[in-house]
Amino acid sequence: MTDEDLSFQTATQELDAILKKLDSDDVNIDSLTVDLQRASELIEWCRGRLETTRHEVERIVSDLDKD
């Protein structure tokens, strides 16, 4: 799945899975940097999606106030 096909829910579920892996007693040092990099990418994607949604909601509310 590419990030273009990603949904917010799927991204947060993947982040949750990474967090569980990192929080376990059996942290795989070999994949630690890969997991952290992916988590960083997902967090950045989620922040962008939240910001886009915030702007869309503000625009919709603003349009409602004009009527």
C-alpha positions in Angstrom: 0.0 0.0 0.0 1.3 3.4 -0.9 0.8 6.5 1.2 -1.6 7.8 -1.5 -3.8 4.8 -0.7 -3.5 5.2 3.0 -6.4 6.1 5.2 -6.1 7.9 8.5 -7.4 4.8 10.3 -5.0 2.5 8.6 -2.1 4.8 9.4 -3.0 5.0 13.1 -3.4 1.2 13.2 0.0 0.8 11.7 1.5 3.2 14.2 -0.2 1.3 17.0 1.4 -1.9 15.7 4.8 -0.3 15.6 4.4 1.1 19.1 3.4 -2.4 20.4 6.6 -3.8 18.8 8.7 -1.1 20.3 7.1 -1.5 23.7 7.6 -5.3 23.8 10.4 -7.0 25.7 11.7 -8.5 22.4 12.7 -5.3 20.5 14.3 -6.4 17.3 17.4 -4.1 17.1 17.9 -5.1 13.4 14.6 -3.6 12.4 14.4 -0.8 15.0 15.6 2.0 12.6 13.2 0.8 9.9 10.3 0.8 12.3 11.2 4.2 13.7 11.5 5.7 10.2 8.2 4.3 9.2 6.6 5.6 12.4 8.0 9.0 11.6 6.6 8.9 8.1 3.2 7.9 9.3 3.1 10.6 12.0 4.1 13.3 9.4 1.4 11.9 7.0 -1.2 12.0 9.8 -0.3 15.6 10.7 -0.7 16.6 7.1 -4.1 14.9 6.9 -5.3 16.5 10.1 -4.2 19.9 8.9 -5.9 19.5 5.5 -9.1 18.4 7.3 -8.9 21.3 9.7 -8.7 23.7 6.7 -11.6 22.0 4.9 -13.8 22.2 8.1 -12.9 25.9 8.6 -13.8 26.6 5.0 -17.1 24.8 5.3 -18.0 26.6 8.5 -17.0 29.9 7.0 -19.3 29.2 4.0 -22.1 28.4 6.4 -21.6 31.7 8.3 -21.9 33.7 5.0 -25.5 32.5 4.5 
